[in-house]
Amino acid sequence: MALRMGAWGYKTFENETALEWLDDLEAGGMDYVKESLTMTDKEREYIDADAAWSALAACEAIASLQGHFAEEIPNELAKWASAHKEFNATKWSEECRQVIDMVLGSRSELNELWREKEDDYPVWRETLADLKKRV
């Protein structure tokens, strides 16, 4: 299932961009998470795939800080979340829900790319619905 976006699966960390984002998480901390969420600023006309993948990775970080881990989560994220419980992640939950809605919207390159994979598109959407519940 190699998509043009460097993904090999439908889960948040099954693509190159999100894994690169994860590599930078420890150094960037919560500021990095917040910056990634704001990259999908509602005023932008179009969200590119890399910004969307990074924002979704940030949403996974927010969910993880709240103890709402995905079924399969990279060890690095689980360790980071456990070590940074002092961050008040719940105040970012609504922002994450809005970001997920934007990624699923008509102004999202990532959504367009997944639509091209008709068999996988519903599964990807379900994955994002699960993330939205967990944030």
ROTOR-734936 format. One record per residue (C-alpha): x negated, y, z; residue in three letters. Coordinates in steps of 0.5 Angstrom, whole numbers, padded with zeros to 4 digits, always signed. Layout:
BEGIN
XYZala/...
# end
This chain:
BEGIN
+0000+0000+0000met/-0006+0005-0001ala/-0002+0012-0002leu/-0005+0018-0005arg/-0006+0021+0001met/-0011+0016+0004gly/-0006+0012+0008ala/-0006+0004+0008trp/+0000+0004+0013gly/+0006+0008+0015tyr/+0004+0009+0023lys/+0001+0015+0025thr/-0006+0013+0025phe/-0006+0009+0019glu/-0009+0014+0015asn/-0016+0017+0014glu/-0013+0024+0016thr/-0010+0022+0023ala/-0016+0018+0025leu/-0021+0024+0023glu/-0016+0028+0027trp/-0017+0023+0033leu/-0025+0024+0033asp/-0024+0031+0034asp/-0019+0030+0040leu/-0024+0030+0046glu/-0028+0036+0044ala/-0022+0040+0042gly/-0017+0038+0048gly/-0010+0041+0048met/-0012+0047+0044asp/-0014+0043+0038tyr/-0007+0039+0040val/-0003+0046+0040lys/-0007+0048+0034glu/-0005+0042+0030ser/+0002+0043+0031leu/+0002+0050+0029thr/-0001+0048+0022met/+0006+0047+0020thr/+0008+0054+0022asp/+0016+0055+0020lys/+0014+0061+0015glu/+0010+0057+0011arg/+0013+0055+0004glu/+0010+0048+0004tyr/+0007+0043+0008ile/+0001+0039+0005asp/+0000+0032+0007ala/-0006+0033+0011asp/-0003+0039+0016ala/+0003+0034+0016ala/-0002+0028+0018trp/-0005+0032+0023ser/+0001+0035+0026ala/+0004+0028+0027leu/-0002+0026+0031ala/-0002+0032+0035ala/+0006+0029+0037cys/+0003+0022+0038glu/-0002+0026+0043ala/+0004+0029+0047ile/+0008+0023+0047ala/+0002+0019+0050ser/+0001+0025+0055leu/+0008+0024+0058gln/+0007+0016+0058gly/+0011+0015+0052his/+0006+0011+0048phe/+0007+0008+0041ala/+0007+0000+0040glu/+0000+0000+0037glu/-0004+0006+0039ile/-0011+0007+0038pro/-0016+0006+0045asn/-0019+0013+0044glu/-0012+0016+0045leu/-0010+0012+0050ala/-0016+0013+0054lys/-0016+0021+0053trp/-0008+0021+0055ala/-0010+0018+0061ser/-0016+0022+0063ala/-0012+0029+0061his/-0006+0028+0065lys/-0006+0035+0068glu/-0004+0038+0061phe/+0004+0040+0061asn/+0006+0036+0055ala/+0013+0036+0056thr/+0013+0044+0054lys/+0011+0042+0047trp/+0016+0036+0046ser/+0021+0041+0043glu/+0016+0044+0038glu/+0014+0036+0036cys/+0021+0035+0035arg/+0021+0041+0030gln/+0015+0039+0027val/+0017+0032+0025ile/+0024+0035+0022asp/+0019+0039+0018met/+0015+0033+0016val/+0021+0030+0014leu/+0024+0036+0010gly/+0024+0038+0003ser/+0018+0043+0004arg/+0013+0037+0006ser/+0008+0034+0001glu/+0008+0028+0006leu/+0015+0027+0005asn/+0015+0027-0002glu/+0009+0022-0003leu/+0013+0017+0002trp/+0019+0018-0002arg/+0015+0015-0008glu/+0014+0009-0004lys/+0021+0007-0004glu/+0020+0000+0000asp/+0016+0003+0005asp/+0020+0010+0006tyr/+0025+0008+0010pro/+0020+0004+0015val/+0016+0011+0015trp/+0022+0015+0017arg/+0024+0010+0022glu/+0017+0011+0025thr/+0018+0018+0026leu/+0025+0017+0029ala/+0021+0013+0034asp/+0016+0018+0035leu/+0021+0024+0036lys/+0025+0020+0041lys/+0018+0019+0045arg/+0016+0026+0045val/
# end
